[in-house]
Every structure is written in structure tokens, then in C-alpha cells.
Amino acid sequence: MLDVIGVGDMKISTNKDCTLVTYALGSCLGITIYDPVAYVGGLLHIMLPLSTIDSAKANENPYMFVDTGVPKFFLSAYKAGAKKERLIVKVAGGSCRSGNSDEDFFNIGKRNFIMLRKLLWKNNVLLKSYDVGENLSRTMFLEIGTGEVYLKINGETKKI
């Protein structure tokens, strides 16, 4: 079963037959969390680093922003049975338009990833692996039954 996560959204699943997927990760980040003991996994597709740019939008949809979406995402996984100390966290996306963040005026992808790293570090959560940057569009998959995370980039599939 394929379950699609849109931009500014997330899903948590305990269904071992489910694969979560999000498409077109450019400057956005796809974040997967997985507890291999409880078989709880989730995928979050965030757009921007800080909710302070639009608090009304953040109240309406906290999953658009790293600072508001990531904490809610983790809390949802805990409610489903995941334990913080067992979580495997993987990230993809954070692209820049030119492939060179020095030439990308807003640096949204880079800022998203920096904000995420700070938030994870502050909460003692380790990042297992990531594939970020460059000028790439990525599709991200999380298999709930295995915890495997795959990326599809330019027609090629790889495991991270």
C-alpha cells in the first residue's frame, strides 16, 4: 500500500505493508523517523525553516515549518508507540536552485537543513543519514515493514 504525503504534511504508520512516499523534494526536506522495535514510521515534508515569518500559517499548518512541524511529528510517533532512543532519522532534499548554495540568494534548502540539525541536536536526536543539497529533485520512500528509506533521483533509485 502506497500512502502519499503532500507538501507541508506528515503521516505516521504502524502498517507493515505500507510505504510512505513524498514527491518533488527541492528546497523542502523529507524527514523519516522509524522505530524498528515498534514498527512505527513516519514521513514529514516541510517547506520552510521558521514559522516566525507567518504565525497565522504556522497555526493553520505547523507541518510547513521545521520549528513547529518537527516537534509535532515526533510527538505523533511517540503516541503511536515509538521510543525516542530507538528512532532512526533520515533526511533528504534541501536543494538549491543553482546547485551552489553560495549563488542561491534565499538559501531555503540550506537553512531548512541547518534549522533541522539544530533542533535535533538540542533534543539529543541523532541523524542516521542524509542526502541534501545540489540542484536535484528527490522522491523519498519509507517502507514501514523494513524501515528502509529509498530515494529516486533522476530515474535512479538508491537506499540511504
C-alpha positions in Angstrom: 0.0 0.0 0.0 1.4 3.4 -1.0 0.5 6.4 1.1 1.4 9.8 -0.3 2.4 12.7 1.9 1.9 16.2 0.3 3.9 19.4 0.9 3.5 20.6 4.4 2.1 17.3 5.7 3.1 14.2 7.5 1.9 10.7 8.2 2.7 8.1 10.9 2.0 4.5 10.2 2.2 1.1 12.0 1.1 -0.9 9.0 4.0 -3.1 7.9 2.5 -3.3 4.4 2.6 0.4 4.0 5.2 2.5 2.1 5.1 6.2 2.7 6.2 8.5 -0.2 6.6 12.1 -0.9 7.4 13.6 -4.2 9.4 16.6 -5.6 11.7 17.4 -2.7 13.5 20.5 -3.9 14.4 23.0 -1.2 11.9 21.2 1.0 13.1 18.5 3.4 11.7 15.0 3.6 12.2 13.6 7.1 11.7 10.0 8.0 11.6 8.5 11.5 11.4 4.8 12.3 11.3 2.7 15.4 12.4 -0.8 14.4 11.1 -2.5 17.5 7.6 -1.0 17.5 7.4 -0.8 13.6 6.3 2.8 13.8 7.4 5.0 11.0 6.6 8.5 9.7 7.4 10.9 6.9 7.2 14.7 7.0 7.5 17.1 4.1 8.5 20.5 5.3 8.9 23.7 3.3 10.5 26.4 5.4 12.8 26.7 8.4 11.0 29.2 10.7 7.3 29.7 11.5 8.0 33.3 12.6 7.6 34.5 9.0 3.9 33.8 9.2 2.5 32.7 12.6 -1.1 32.5 11.2 0.0 30.0 8.6 2.0 28.1 11.2 -1.1 27.8 13.4 -3.1 26.6 10.4 -0.4 24.2 9.2 2.5 23.6 11.6 4.0 20.9 9.3 5.0 23.6 6.8 7.9 24.7 9.1 10.9 22.9 10.7 10.5 24.6 14.1 6.8 23.8 14.5 6.4 20.7 12.4 9.2 18.5 13.6 8.2 18.5 17.3 4.6 17.6 16.4 5.9 14.9 14.0 8.0 13.3 16.8 5.2 13.6 19.3 2.8 11.8 16.9 5.3 8.9 16.5 5.6 8.6 20.3 1.8 8.5 20.6 1.8 5.6 18.1 4.3 3.7 20.3 7.8 4.8 19.1 10.5 5.4 21.6 12.9 8.3 21.2 16.0 6.2 22.0 15.2 3.8 19.2 14.4 6.2 16.4 16.3 6.2 13.2 16.1 9.6 11.5 16.9 10.1 7.8 16.6 13.3 5.7 16.6 14.2 2.0 16.0 17.4 0.0 17.4 20.8 0.8 18.3 21.5 -2.8 19.4 24.9 -4.1 18.4 26.3 -7.4 21.9 26.6 -8.9 23.4 23.6 -7.2 25.7 26.0 -5.4 24.3 27.5 -2.1 26.6 30.5 -2.4 24.7 31.6 -5.5 21.2 30.9 -4.1 20.0 34.2 -2.6 17.5 32.8 -0.1 19.3 29.5 0.7 16.0 27.9 1.7 17.2 24.3 1.4 20.4 25.0 3.3 18.5 27.0 6.0 16.0 24.2 6.3 18.7 21.6 6.9 20.6 23.8 9.4 17.4 24.5 11.4 16.7 20.8 11.5 20.2 19.9 12.6 20.0 22.5 15.4 16.6 21.2 16.6 17.7 17.6 16.6 20.9 18.4 18.4 19.1 20.4 21.0 16.8 17.4 21.7 19.6 14.8 21.7 18.4 13.1 18.5 21.0 11.7 16.1 20.6 11.9 12.3 21.4 8.4 10.9 21.9 9.6 7.2 21.0 12.3 4.8 21.1 13.2 1.1 20.8 17.0 0.8 21.9 19.9 -1.4 22.8 20.1 -5.1 20.2 21.0 -7.7 18.1 17.8 -7.5 14.5 16.9 -7.1 14.1 13.8 -4.9 11.3 11.4 -4.3 11.5 9.7 -0.8 10.1 6.4 0.3 9.9 4.8 3.7 8.9 1.1 4.0 7.2 0.6 7.3 7.8 -3.2 7.4 11.6 -2.9 7.0 12.4 0.7 7.9 14.3 1.1 4.6 14.4 4.5 3.0 14.9 4.9 -0.7 15.4 8.0 -2.9 14.5 8.3 -6.5 16.7 10.9 -8.2 16.7 11.4 -12.0 15.2 8.0 -12.5 17.8 6.2 -10.3 16.8 4.6 -7.0 19.2 4.4 -4.1 19.0 3.4 -0.4 20.0 5.8 2.3 
